[in-house]
Amino acid sequence: MFVLGSFIHGLARMLEGCSNACRRLANFLNGFLPALLPPARLNSIVRAYYGSIYQPIRYIRFADLDGCLELWEEKVLDQYRIRSGRILILGAGDGREALAIARRGVPVVGVDLHAVALGAANHLARGSNLPAQFLQADYFKLPLAPHSFECALLSAWMYSAIPGRSRRQAWLAAMASLLKPRGHLILSFMPQTFPRSRLGRWRARLNTVLARLPGANPTYQPSDVWRGHFYHAFRDEAEIREELSTAGMEVLALDWARGFAVVTASGSSPERA
């Protein structure tokens, strides 16, 4: 038995080593995808990634989960006195942010592509009689009336999941058109707080070359990364501020460490808290 146990232990360790090596290789190869795949394909992979998360069995098992806000989300809502009007939640998923905000008595419209997640959110909202409704739609093509929201929220680093600076700025303009004058847009982005390894720097240089190939990603930026799916990691605070301001946004607040910003369309600046 001792010999058999030792053999099985050794075999298990060998297989674990192979598994780790395969995982590292997969991560290395995935790092080329932001340069090789065009923006539309990167966007579809993001959607498929979240679609794989929203499985029906999960919501059968956890259908009584309550929504909750992250600390920074609570802070922003309180600081800017967002206590009335309508709030638009983009990428609402199963309603984490939307349900928590609705419990504050604020009417919420949550948007997501995935019917299973929205079904769970609707179930929870109806069960608690909350002022929340959920809409299945692409948040690049929202069937919503202009100037109909006081606030919009895009959490969970999802601003960085939009591939290409020009696409992100076009999305900002579209969101500004949905907000009432003096309305707030709250967005979360990925700050590049992790050091770039020598291999990572080499791959970024190679990616710059690969992005010039026909059918590749002409919008590739050297700090585009793959963390389960595409993200753009902003190099520093100056980069995100410049991207927002040249899109016609006024930055009211920006927390680099926690990766969020509060903006409004230039010319409609709200009173600062």
CYANA upper distance limits for C-alpha pairs under 8 A (distance plus 0.5 A):
  1 MET  CA      5 GLY  CA      6.41
  2 PHE  CA      6 SER  CA      6.60
  3 VAL  CA      7 PHE  CA      6.64
  4 LEU  CA      8 ILE  CA      6.68
  5 GLY  CA      9 HIS  CA      6.58
  6 SER  CA     10 GLY  CA      6.60
  7 PHE  CA     11 LEU  CA      6.58
  8 ILE  CA     12 ALA  CA      6.52
  9 HIS  CA     13 ARG  CA      6.75
 10 GLY  CA     14 MET  CA      6.71
 11 LEU  CA     15 LEU  CA      6.71
 12 ALA  CA     16 GLU  CA      6.62
 13 ARG  CA     17 GLY  CA      6.65
 14 MET  CA     18 CYS  CA      6.79
 15 LEU  CA     19 SER  CA      6.57
 16 GLU  CA     20 ASN  CA      6.66
 17 GLY  CA     21 ALA  CA      6.64
 18 CYS  CA     22 CYS  CA      6.59
 19 SER  CA     23 ARG  CA      6.64
 20 ASN  CA     24 ARG  CA      6.69
 21 ALA  CA     25 LEU  CA      6.69
 22 CYS  CA     26 ALA  CA      6.56
 23 ARG  CA     27 ASN  CA      6.68
 24 ARG  CA     28 PHE  CA      6.65
 25 LEU  CA     29 LEU  CA      6.70
 26 ALA  CA     30 ASN  CA      6.51
 27 ASN  CA     31 GLY  CA      6.83
 28 PHE  CA     32 PHE  CA      8.07
 29 LEU  CA     33 LEU  CA      8.01
 30 ASN  CA    226 TRP  CA      6.94
 31 GLY  CA    203 ARG  CA      8.08
 31 GLY  CA    225 VAL  CA      6.83
 31 GLY  CA    226 TRP  CA      6.09
 32 PHE  CA     36 LEU  CA      6.81
 32 PHE  CA    203 ARG  CA      7.87
 32 PHE  CA    207 ASN  CA      6.77
 33 LEU  CA     37 LEU  CA      6.11
 33 LEU  CA    226 TRP  CA      8.06
 34 PRO  CA     38 PRO  CA      8.44
 34 PRO  CA     42 LEU  CA      7.79
 34 PRO  CA    217 ASN  CA      7.62
 34 PRO  CA    220 TYR  CA      7.10
 34 PRO  CA    224 ASP  CA      6.77
 34 PRO  CA    225 VAL  CA      7.10
 34 PRO  CA    226 TRP  CA      7.54
 34 PRO  CA    230 PHE  CA      6.94
 35 ALA  CA    207 ASN  CA      5.90
 35 ALA  CA    208 THR  CA      7.56
 35 ALA  CA    210 LEU  CA      6.73
 35 ALA  CA    211 ALA  CA      5.26
 35 ALA  CA    216 ALA  CA      6.80
 35 ALA  CA    217 ASN  CA      5.69
 35 ALA  CA    218 PRO  CA      8.29
 35 ALA  CA    220 TYR  CA      5.98
 36 LEU  CA    207 ASN  CA      8.23
 36 LEU  CA    210 LEU  CA      6.93
 36 LEU  CA    211 ALA  CA      6.40
 36 LEU  CA    215 GLY  CA      8.23
 36 LEU  CA    216 ALA  CA      4.99
 36 LEU  CA    217 ASN  CA      6.16
 37 LEU  CA     41 ARG  CA      6.54
 37 LEU  CA     42 LEU  CA      6.70
 37 LEU  CA    215 GLY  CA      8.03
 37 LEU  CA    216 ALA  CA      5.77
 37 LEU  CA    217 ASN  CA      5.97
 38 PRO  CA     42 LEU  CA      6.85
 38 PRO  CA    215 GLY  CA      7.22
 38 PRO  CA    216 ALA  CA      5.86
 38 PRO  CA    217 ASN  CA      4.76
 38 PRO  CA    218 PRO  CA      7.85
 39 PRO  CA     43 ASN  CA      6.56
 39 PRO  CA    163 PRO  CA      6.01
 39 PRO  CA    164 GLY  CA      7.43
 39 PRO  CA    217 ASN  CA      6.86
 39 PRO  CA    219 THR  CA      8.10
 40 ALA  CA     44 SER  CA      6.79
 41 ARG  CA     45 ILE  CA      6.83
 42 LEU  CA     46 VAL  CA      6.94
 42 LEU  CA    163 PRO  CA      7.40
 42 LEU  CA    229 HIS  CA      8.29
 42 LEU  CA    230 PHE  CA      6.96
 43 ASN  CA     47 ARG  CA      6.97
 43 ASN  CA    161 ALA  CA      8.38
 43 ASN  CA    162 ILE  CA      7.49
 43 ASN  CA    163 PRO  CA      7.43
 43 ASN  CA    230 PHE  CA      8.45
 44 SER  CA     48 ALA  CA      6.67
 45 ILE  CA     49 TYR  CA      6.51
 45 ILE  CA    229 HIS  CA      7.26
 46 VAL  CA     50 TYR  CA      7.06
 46 VAL  CA    161 ALA  CA      7.95
 46 VAL  CA    229 HIS  CA      6.22
 46 VAL  CA    230 PHE  CA      7.38
 47 ARG  CA     51 GLY  CA      6.56
 47 ARG  CA    113 LEU  CA      8.32
 48 ALA  CA     52 SER  CA      6.70
 49 TYR  CA     53 ILE  CA      7.30
 49 TYR  CA    228 GLY  CA      8.19
 49 TYR  CA    229 HIS  CA      7.64
 50 TYR  CA     54 TYR  CA      6.99
 51 GLY  CA     55 GLN  CA      8.08
 51 GLY  CA    114 HIS  CA      6.82
 54 TYR  CA     58 ARG  CA      7.71
 54 TYR  CA     59 TYR  CA      8.50
 54 TYR  CA    114 HIS  CA      7.92
 54 TYR  CA    116 VAL  CA      6.75
 54 TYR  CA    117 ALA  CA      6.26
 55 GLN  CA     59 TYR  CA      7.64
 55 GLN  CA    116 VAL  CA      7.44
 56 PRO  CA     60 ILE  CA      6.86
 56 PRO  CA    116 VAL  CA      6.76
 57 ILE  CA     61 ARG  CA      6.70
 58 ARG  CA     62 PHE  CA      6.56
 58 ARG  CA     63 ALA  CA      8.46
 59 TYR  CA     63 ALA  CA      5.45
 59 TYR  CA    117 ALA  CA      8.29
 59 TYR  CA    120 ALA  CA      6.76
 63 ALA  CA    120 ALA  CA      7.06
 63 ALA  CA    123 HIS  CA      8.43
 63 ALA  CA    124 LEU  CA      7.80
 64 ASP  CA    124 LEU  CA      7.56
 66 ASP  CA     96 ARG  CA      7.87
 66 ASP  CA     99 LEU  CA      7.89
 66 ASP  CA    100 ALA  CA      8.12
 66 ASP  CA    124 LEU  CA      8.33
 67 GLY  CA     95 GLY  CA      6.83
 67 GLY  CA     96 ARG  CA      4.60
 67 GLY  CA     97 GLU  CA      6.62
 67 GLY  CA     98 ALA  CA      7.76
 67 GLY  CA     99 LEU  CA      5.54
 67 GLY  CA    100 ALA  CA      5.32
 68 CYS  CA     96 ARG  CA      6.00
 68 CYS  CA     97 GLU  CA      6.51
 68 CYS  CA     99 LEU  CA      7.88
 68 CYS  CA    100 ALA  CA      5.53
 69 LEU  CA     73 GLU  CA      6.44
 69 LEU  CA     74 GLU  CA      6.68
 69 LEU  CA     96 ARG  CA      7.55
 69 LEU  CA     97 GLU  CA      6.14
 69 LEU  CA    100 ALA  CA      6.75
 69 LEU  CA    101 ILE  CA      8.37
 70 GLU  CA     74 GLU  CA      6.93
 71 LEU  CA     75 LYS  CA      6.69
 72 TRP  CA     76 VAL  CA      6.71
 72 TRP  CA    258 ARG  CA      8.28
 73 GLU  CA     77 LEU  CA      6.74
 74 GLU  CA     78 ASP  CA      6.64
 75 LYS  CA     79 GLN  CA      6.39
 76 VAL  CA     80 TYR  CA      6.55
 77 LEU  CA     81 ARG  CA      6.40
 77 LEU  CA     82 ILE  CA      5.60
 77 LEU  CA     83 ARG  CA      8.07
 78 ASP  CA     82 ILE  CA      6.95
 78 ASP  CA     83 ARG  CA      8.46
 79 GLN  CA    273 ALA  CA      6.54
 80 TYR  CA    272 ARG  CA      7.92
 80 TYR  CA    273 ALA  CA      6.25
 81 ARG  CA    273 ALA  CA      8.48
 82 ILE  CA    151 CYS  CA      8.29
 83 ARG  CA    104 ARG  CA      7.82
 83 ARG  CA    105 GLY  CA      7.97
 83 ARG  CA    106 VAL  CA      6.47
 84 SER  CA    105 GLY  CA      8.03
 84 SER  CA    106 VAL  CA      5.72
 84 SER  CA    107 PRO  CA      7.87
 85 GLY  CA    106 VAL  CA      7.09
 85 GLY  CA    107 PRO  CA      7.14
 85 GLY  CA    149 PHE  CA      7.51
 85 GLY  CA    150 GLU  CA      6.35
 86 ARG  CA    106 VAL  CA      7.09
 86 ARG  CA    107 PRO  CA      5.53
 86 ARG  CA    108 VAL  CA      6.16
 86 ARG  CA    109 VAL  CA      7.89
 86 ARG  CA    148 SER  CA      8.06
 86 ARG  CA    149 PHE  CA      5.58
 86 ARG  CA    150 GLU  CA      6.16
 86 ARG  CA    151 CYS  CA      7.33
 87 ILE  CA    106 VAL  CA      7.87
 87 ILE  CA    107 PRO  CA      6.94
 87 ILE  CA    108 VAL  CA      5.37
 87 ILE  CA    109 VAL  CA      6.79
 87 ILE  CA    149 PHE  CA      6.28
 87 ILE  CA    150 GLU  CA      6.58
 87 ILE  CA    151 CYS  CA      5.34
 87 ILE  CA    152 ALA  CA      6.04
 87 ILE  CA    153 LEU  CA      8.04
 88 LEU  CA    108 VAL  CA      6.50
 88 LEU  CA    109 VAL  CA      5.48
 88 LEU  CA    110 GLY  CA      6.50
 88 LEU  CA    111 VAL  CA      8.13
 88 LEU  CA    149 PHE  CA      7.10
 88 LEU  CA    151 CYS  CA      6.77
 88 LEU  CA    152 ALA  CA      4.98
 88 LEU  CA    153 LEU  CA      6.75
 89 ILE  CA     97 GLU  CA      7.96
 89 ILE  CA     98 ALA  CA      6.90
 89 ILE  CA    108 VAL  CA      7.66
 89 ILE  CA    109 VAL  CA      6.63
 89 ILE  CA    110 GLY  CA      5.13
 89 ILE  CA    111 VAL  CA      6.64
 89 ILE  CA    152 ALA  CA      6.35
 89 ILE  CA    153 LEU  CA      5.48
 89 ILE  CA    154 LEU  CA      6.86
 90 LEU  CA    110 GLY  CA      6.65
 90 LEU  CA    111 VAL  CA      5.59
 90 LEU  CA    112 ASP  CA      7.10
 90 LEU  CA    139 TYR  CA      7.06
 90 LEU  CA    152 ALA  CA      7.90
 90 LEU  CA    153 LEU  CA      6.67
 90 LEU  CA    154 LEU  CA      5.74
 90 LEU  CA    155 SER  CA      8.30
 91 GLY  CA    110 GLY  CA      7.90
 91 GLY  CA    111 VAL  CA      6.25
 91 GLY  CA    112 ASP  CA      5.33
 91 GLY  CA    113 LEU  CA      8.23
 91 GLY  CA    139 TYR  CA      8.09
 91 GLY  CA    154 LEU  CA      7.29
 91 GLY  CA    155 SER  CA      8.27
 91 GLY  CA    158 MET  CA      8.45
 92 ALA  CA     96 ARG  CA      7.65
 92 ALA  CA     97 GLU  CA      7.58
 92 ALA  CA     98 ALA  CA      7.26
 92 ALA  CA    110 GLY  CA      5.63
 92 ALA  CA    111 VAL  CA      5.89
 92 ALA  CA    112 ASP  CA      5.94
 92 ALA  CA    118 LEU  CA      8.33
 93 GLY  CA    111 VAL  CA      8.22
 93 GLY  CA    112 ASP  CA      6.34
 93 GLY  CA    114 HIS  CA      7.68
 93 GLY  CA    117 ALA  CA      5.73
 93 GLY  CA    118 LEU  CA      6.73
 93 GLY  CA    121 ALA  CA      8.13
 94 ASP  CA    117 ALA  CA      4.94
 94 ASP  CA    118 LEU  CA      6.13
 94 ASP  CA    119 GLY  CA      8.22
 94 ASP  CA    120 ALA  CA      6.32
 94 ASP  CA    121 ALA  CA      5.27
 95 GLY  CA     99 LEU  CA      5.95
 95 GLY  CA    110 GLY  CA      7.74
 95 GLY  CA    117 ALA  CA      8.30
 95 GLY  CA    118 LEU  CA      7.86
 95 GLY  CA    120 ALA  CA      8.40
 95 GLY  CA    121 ALA  CA      5.44
 96 ARG  CA    100 ALA  CA      7.00
 97 GLU  CA    101 ILE  CA      6.64
 98 ALA  CA    102 ALA  CA      6.53
 98 ALA  CA    108 VAL  CA      6.63
 98 ALA  CA    109 VAL  CA      7.94
 98 ALA  CA    110 GLY  CA      6.77
 98 ALA  CA    132 ALA  CA      7.46
 99 LEU  CA    103 ARG  CA      6.71
 99 LEU  CA    121 ALA  CA      8.15
 99 LEU  CA    124 LEU  CA      8.45
 99 LEU  CA    125 ALA  CA      7.21
 99 LEU  CA    130 LEU  CA      7.91
 99 LEU  CA    132 ALA  CA      7.45
100 ALA  CA    104 ARG  CA      7.47
101 ILE  CA    105 GLY  CA      7.66
101 ILE  CA    106 VAL  CA      6.69
101 ILE  CA    107 PRO  CA      8.49
101 ILE  CA    108 VAL  CA      7.79
102 ALA  CA    106 VAL  CA      5.48
102 ALA  CA    107 PRO  CA      6.32
102 ALA  CA    108 VAL  CA      6.57
102 ALA  CA    130 LEU  CA      6.35
102 ALA  CA    131 PRO  CA      6.14
102 ALA  CA    132 ALA  CA      6.53
103 ARG  CA    130 LEU  CA      7.00
103 ARG  CA    131 PRO  CA      8.47
105 GLY  CA    130 LEU  CA      8.22
105 GLY  CA    131 PRO  CA      7.47
106 VAL  CA    131 PRO  CA      7.40
107 PRO  CA    131 PRO  CA      5.36
107 PRO  CA    132 ALA  CA      6.27
108 VAL  CA    131 PRO  CA      6.88
108 VAL  CA    132 ALA  CA      5.17
108 VAL  CA    133 GLN  CA      6.90
109 VAL  CA    132 ALA  CA      6.37
109 VAL  CA    133 GLN  CA      5.56
109 VAL  CA    134 PHE  CA      6.12
109 VAL  CA    135 LEU  CA      7.71
110 GLY  CA    132 ALA  CA      7.90
110 GLY  CA    133 GLN  CA      6.79
110 GLY  CA    134 PHE  CA      5.08
110 GLY  CA    135 LEU  CA      6.60
111 VAL  CA    134 PHE  CA      6.33
111 VAL  CA    135 LEU  CA      5.37
111 VAL  CA    136 GLN  CA      6.31
111 VAL  CA    137 ALA  CA      6.63
111 VAL  CA    138 ASP  CA      8.18
111 VAL  CA    139 TYR  CA      7.52
112 ASP  CA    118 LEU  CA      7.48
112 ASP  CA    134 PHE  CA      8.32
112 ASP  CA    135 LEU  CA      7.09
112 ASP  CA    136 GLN  CA      5.72
112 ASP  CA    137 ALA  CA      6.27
112 ASP  CA    138 ASP  CA      7.22
112 ASP  CA    139 TYR  CA      7.85
113 LEU  CA    136 GLN  CA      5.60
113 LEU  CA    137 ALA  CA      5.73
113 LEU  CA    138 ASP  CA      6.35
114 HIS  CA    118 LEU  CA      6.91
114 HIS  CA    136 GLN  CA      7.30
115 ALA  CA    119 GLY  CA      6.43
115 ALA  CA    136 GLN  CA      7.12
116 VAL  CA    120 ALA  CA      7.00
117 ALA  CA    121 ALA  CA      6.84
118 LEU  CA    122 ASN  CA      6.52
118 LEU  CA    134 PHE  CA      6.83
118 LEU  CA    135 LEU  CA      8.04
118 LEU  CA    136 GLN  CA      7.82
119 GLY  CA    123 HIS  CA      6.62
120 ALA  CA    124 LEU  CA      6.82
121 ALA  CA    125 ALA  CA      6.64
121 ALA  CA    134 PHE  CA      7.97
122 ASN  CA    126 ARG  CA      6.57
122 ASN  CA    132 ALA  CA      8.39
122 ASN  CA    133 GLN  CA      7.39
122 ASN  CA    134 PHE  CA      7.08
123 HIS  CA    127 GLY  CA      6.57
124 LEU  CA    128 SER  CA      6.75
125 ALA  CA    129 ASN  CA      6.32
125 ALA  CA    130 LEU  CA      5.55
125 ALA  CA    131 PRO  CA      7.92
125 ALA  CA    132 ALA  CA      6.70
125 ALA  CA    133 GLN  CA      8.25
126 ARG  CA    130 LEU  CA      6.93
137 ALA  CA    141 LYS  CA      7.60
137 ALA  CA    142 LEU  CA      6.83
137 ALA  CA    143 PRO  CA      8.22
138 ASP  CA    142 LEU  CA      6.73
140 PHE  CA    171 TRP  CA      7.20
140 PHE  CA    174 ALA  CA      8.48
144 LEU  CA    148 SER  CA      8.27
144 LEU  CA    178 LEU  CA      7.90
145 ALA  CA    178 LEU  CA      7.20
146 PRO  CA    177 SER  CA      6.07
146 PRO  CA    178 LEU  CA      4.85
146 PRO  CA    179 LEU  CA      7.40
146 PRO  CA    180 LYS  CA      8.45
147 HIS  CA    177 SER  CA      6.56
147 HIS  CA    178 LEU  CA      4.94
147 HIS  CA    179 LEU  CA      4.95
147 HIS  CA    180 LYS  CA      4.76
147 HIS  CA    181 PRO  CA      7.91
148 SER  CA    178 LEU  CA      6.34
148 SER  CA    179 LEU  CA      6.43
148 SER  CA    180 LYS  CA      6.55
149 PHE  CA    178 LEU  CA      6.76
149 PHE  CA    179 LEU  CA      5.31
149 PHE  CA    180 LYS  CA      6.26
149 PHE  CA    183 GLY  CA      7.82
150 GLU  CA    179 LEU  CA      6.21
150 GLU  CA    180 LYS  CA      6.07
150 GLU  CA    182 ARG  CA      8.25
150 GLU  CA    183 GLY  CA      5.28
150 GLU  CA    184 HIS  CA      7.09
151 CYS  CA    179 LEU  CA      6.99
151 CYS  CA    183 GLY  CA      5.94
151 CYS  CA    184 HIS  CA      5.24
151 CYS  CA    185 LEU  CA      6.24
151 CYS  CA    186 ILE  CA      8.07
152 ALA  CA    175 MET  CA      8.15
152 ALA  CA    179 LEU  CA      8.02
152 ALA  CA    184 HIS  CA      7.01
152 ALA  CA    185 LEU  CA      5.40
152 ALA  CA    186 ILE  CA      6.62
153 LEU  CA    185 LEU  CA      6.58
153 LEU  CA    186 ILE  CA      5.26
153 LEU  CA    187 LEU  CA      6.36
154 LEU  CA    158 MET  CA      6.88
154 LEU  CA    159 TYR  CA      7.33
154 LEU  CA    186 ILE  CA      6.78
154 LEU  CA    187 LEU  CA      5.22
154 LEU  CA    188 SER  CA      6.74
155 SER  CA    159 TYR  CA      8.18
155 SER  CA    186 ILE  CA      8.29
155 SER  CA    187 LEU  CA      6.28
155 SER  CA    188 SER  CA      5.43
156 ALA  CA    188 SER  CA      6.54
156 ALA  CA    189 PHE  CA      8.09
157 TRP  CA    161 ALA  CA      7.40
157 TRP  CA    187 LEU  CA      8.22
157 TRP  CA    188 SER  CA      5.11
157 TRP  CA    189 PHE  CA      4.74
157 TRP  CA    190 MET  CA      5.94
157 TRP  CA    259 GLY  CA      8.00
158 MET  CA    162 ILE  CA      7.48
158 MET  CA    187 LEU  CA      8.35
158 MET  CA    188 SER  CA      6.90
158 MET  CA    189 PHE  CA      6.97
159 TYR  CA    168 ARG  CA      7.73
159 TYR  CA    187 LEU  CA      6.92
159 TYR  CA    188 SER  CA      6.45
159 TYR  CA    189 PHE  CA      5.79
160 SER  CA    188 SER  CA      8.21
160 SER  CA    189 PHE  CA      5.55
160 SER  CA    190 MET  CA      6.34
160 SER  CA    231 TYR  CA      5.53
160 SER  CA    232 HIS  CA      5.32
160 SER  CA    233 ALA  CA      7.19
161 ALA  CA    229 HIS  CA      8.34
161 ALA  CA    230 PHE  CA      6.22
161 ALA  CA    231 TYR  CA      4.97
161 ALA  CA    232 HIS  CA      6.93
162 ILE  CA    167 ARG  CA      7.38
162 ILE  CA    168 ARG  CA      6.41
162 ILE  CA    230 PHE  CA      8.43
162 ILE  CA    231 TYR  CA      7.67
162 ILE  CA    232 HIS  CA      8.16
163 PRO  CA    167 ARG  CA      7.21
163 PRO  CA    168 ARG  CA      7.70
163 PRO  CA    219 THR  CA      8.11
163 PRO  CA    230 PHE  CA      7.69
163 PRO  CA    231 TYR  CA      7.68
163 PRO  CA    232 HIS  CA      7.57
164 GLY  CA    168 ARG  CA      6.83
164 GLY  CA    219 THR  CA      5.55
164 GLY  CA    220 TYR  CA      7.10
164 GLY  CA    221 GLN  CA      8.23
165 ARG  CA    169 GLN  CA      6.70
165 ARG  CA    219 THR  CA      7.65
165 ARG  CA    243 GLU  CA      8.03
166 SER  CA    170 ALA  CA      6.59
166 SER  CA    219 THR  CA      8.47
167 ARG  CA    171 TRP  CA      6.63
168 ARG  CA    172 LEU  CA      6.82
169 GLN  CA    173 ALA  CA      6.91
169 GLN  CA    243 GLU  CA      7.86
169 GLN  CA    244 LEU  CA      7.78
169 GLN  CA    247 ALA  CA      5.80
170 ALA  CA    174 ALA  CA      6.81
170 ALA  CA    247 ALA  CA      8.16
171 TRP  CA    175 MET  CA      6.67
172 LEU  CA    176 ALA  CA      6.66
172 LEU  CA    247 ALA  CA      7.42
172 LEU  CA    249 MET  CA      8.42
173 ALA  CA    177 SER  CA      6.96
173 ALA  CA    247 ALA  CA      7.46
173 ALA  CA    248 GLY  CA      8.05
174 ALA  CA    178 LEU  CA      7.34
175 MET  CA    179 LEU  CA      7.17
175 MET  CA    185 LEU  CA      8.12
176 ALA  CA    185 LEU  CA      8.14
176 ALA  CA    264 THR  CA      7.83
176 ALA  CA    265 ALA  CA      6.48
179 LEU  CA    183 GLY  CA      5.87
179 LEU  CA    184 HIS  CA      7.92
181 PRO  CA    268 SER  CA      6.07
182 ARG  CA    264 THR  CA      7.24
182 ARG  CA    265 ALA  CA      8.25
182 ARG  CA    268 SER  CA      5.41
182 ARG  CA    269 SER  CA      5.96
182 ARG  CA    270 PRO  CA      5.11
183 GLY  CA    264 THR  CA      6.68
183 GLY  CA    265 ALA  CA      8.46
183 GLY  CA    268 SER  CA      8.30
183 GLY  CA    270 PRO  CA      7.63
184 HIS  CA    262 VAL  CA      7.07
184 HIS  CA    263 VAL  CA      6.37
184 HIS  CA    264 THR  CA      5.68
185 LEU  CA    262 VAL  CA      6.25
185 LEU  CA    263 VAL  CA      5.76
185 LEU  CA    264 THR  CA      6.50
186 ILE  CA    260 PHE  CA      7.79
186 ILE  CA    261 ALA  CA      6.38
186 ILE  CA    262 VAL  CA      5.07
186 ILE  CA    263 VAL  CA      7.00
187 LEU  CA    260 PHE  CA      6.13
187 LEU  CA    261 ALA  CA      6.01
187 LEU  CA    262 VAL  CA      7.06
188 SER  CA    259 GLY  CA      6.11
188 SER  CA    260 PHE  CA      4.69
188 SER  CA    261 ALA  CA      6.94
189 PHE  CA    233 ALA  CA      8.20
189 PHE  CA    234 PHE  CA      8.28
189 PHE  CA    259 GLY  CA      5.62
189 PHE  CA    260 PHE  CA      6.35
190 MET  CA    231 TYR  CA      7.91
190 MET  CA    232 HIS  CA      7.40
190 MET  CA    233 ALA  CA      5.56
190 MET  CA    234 PHE  CA      6.81
190 MET  CA    259 GLY  CA      6.33
191 PRO  CA    233 ALA  CA      5.86
191 PRO  CA    234 PHE  CA      5.48
191 PRO  CA    235 ARG  CA      7.12
191 PRO  CA    236 ASP  CA      7.43
191 PRO  CA    256 TRP  CA      7.15
191 PRO  CA    257 ALA  CA      7.80
191 PRO  CA    259 GLY  CA      6.33
192 GLN  CA    233 ALA  CA      5.54
192 GLN  CA    234 PHE  CA      5.98
192 GLN  CA    235 ARG  CA      5.73
192 GLN  CA    236 ASP  CA      7.42
196 ARG  CA    200 GLY  CA      6.17
196 ARG  CA    201 ARG  CA      6.77
197 SER  CA    201 ARG  CA      6.68
198 ARG  CA    202 TRP  CA      6.70
199 LEU  CA    203 ARG  CA      6.62
200 GLY  CA    204 ALA  CA      6.65
201 ARG  CA    205 ARG  CA      6.90
202 TRP  CA    206 LEU  CA      6.85
203 ARG  CA    207 ASN  CA      6.44
204 ALA  CA    208 THR  CA      6.81
204 ALA  CA    222 PRO  CA      5.84
204 ALA  CA    223 SER  CA      7.93
205 ARG  CA    209 VAL  CA      7.38
205 ARG  CA    222 PRO  CA      7.80
206 LEU  CA    210 LEU  CA      6.78
207 ASN  CA    211 ALA  CA      6.44
207 ASN  CA    222 PRO  CA      7.92
208 THR  CA    212 ARG  CA      7.61
208 THR  CA    220 TYR  CA      7.72
208 THR  CA    221 GLN  CA      8.02
208 THR  CA    222 PRO  CA      7.23
209 VAL  CA    213 LEU  CA      8.03
210 LEU  CA    216 ALA  CA      7.63
211 ALA  CA    216 ALA  CA      5.67
211 ALA  CA    217 ASN  CA      5.63
211 ALA  CA    218 PRO  CA      6.17
211 ALA  CA    219 THR  CA      8.43
211 ALA  CA    220 TYR  CA      6.85
212 ARG  CA    216 ALA  CA      7.09
212 ARG  CA    217 ASN  CA      7.91
212 ARG  CA    218 PRO  CA      6.84
220 TYR  CA    224 ASP  CA      7.34
221 GLN  CA    232 HIS  CA      8.29
223 SER  CA    232 HIS  CA      6.63
223 SER  CA    233 ALA  CA      6.00
223 SER  CA    234 PHE  CA      7.30
223 SER  CA    235 ARG  CA      7.29
224 ASP  CA    230 PHE  CA      7.77
224 ASP  CA    231 TYR  CA      6.38
224 ASP  CA    232 HIS  CA      4.79
224 ASP  CA    233 ALA  CA      6.38
225 VAL  CA    230 PHE  CA      6.52
225 VAL  CA    231 TYR  CA      5.86
225 VAL  CA    232 HIS  CA      6.52
225 VAL  CA    233 ALA  CA      7.20
226 TRP  CA    230 PHE  CA      5.28
226 TRP  CA    231 TYR  CA      6.54
227 ARG  CA    231 TYR  CA      7.42
234 PHE  CA    239 GLU  CA      6.89
234 PHE  CA    240 ILE  CA      6.80
235 ARG  CA    239 GLU  CA      7.03
236 ASP  CA    240 ILE  CA      7.53
236 ASP  CA    256 TRP  CA      8.46
237 GLU  CA    241 ARG  CA      6.69
237 GLU  CA    256 TRP  CA      6.65
238 ALA  CA    242 GLU  CA      6.51
239 GLU  CA    243 GLU  CA      6.68
240 ILE  CA    244 LEU  CA      6.69
241 ARG  CA    245 SER  CA      6.58
241 ARG  CA    251 VAL  CA      7.69
242 GLU  CA    246 THR  CA      6.54
243 GLU  CA    247 ALA  CA      6.87
244 LEU  CA    248 GLY  CA      7.33
244 LEU  CA    249 MET  CA      5.92
244 LEU  CA    250 GLU  CA      7.84
244 LEU  CA    251 VAL  CA      7.77
245 SER  CA    249 MET  CA      5.31
245 SER  CA    250 GLU  CA      6.42
245 SER  CA    251 VAL  CA      7.63
248 GLY  CA    265 ALA  CA      6.53
248 GLY  CA    266 SER  CA      6.10
249 MET  CA    263 VAL  CA      6.51
249 MET  CA    264 THR  CA      6.03
249 MET  CA    265 ALA  CA      5.08
249 MET  CA    266 SER  CA      5.66
250 GLU  CA    263 VAL  CA      5.91
250 GLU  CA    264 THR  CA      5.84
250 GLU  CA    265 ALA  CA      6.43
250 GLU  CA    266 SER  CA      5.66
250 GLU  CA    269 SER  CA      7.67
251 VAL  CA    261 ALA  CA      7.65
251 VAL  CA    262 VAL  CA      6.68
251 VAL  CA    263 VAL  CA      5.03
251 VAL  CA    264 THR  CA      7.31
252 LEU  CA    261 ALA  CA      8.08
252 LEU  CA    262 VAL  CA      5.97
252 LEU  CA    263 VAL  CA      5.80
252 LEU  CA    264 THR  CA      7.77
252 LEU  CA    272 ARG  CA      7.90
253 ALA  CA    261 ALA  CA      6.01
253 ALA  CA    262 VAL  CA      5.55
253 ALA  CA    263 VAL  CA      7.52
254 LEU  CA    259 GLY  CA      8.19
254 LEU  CA    260 PHE  CA      6.42
254 LEU  CA    261 ALA  CA      4.76
254 LEU  CA    262 VAL  CA      6.93
255 ASP  CA    259 GLY  CA      6.22
255 ASP  CA    260 PHE  CA      5.98
255 ASP  CA    261 ALA  CA      6.82
256 TRP  CA    260 PHE  CA      7.29
264 THR  CA    268 SER  CA      7.29
264 THR  CA    269 SER  CA      6.58
264 THR  CA    270 PRO  CA      8.04
265 ALA  CA    269 SER  CA      7.36
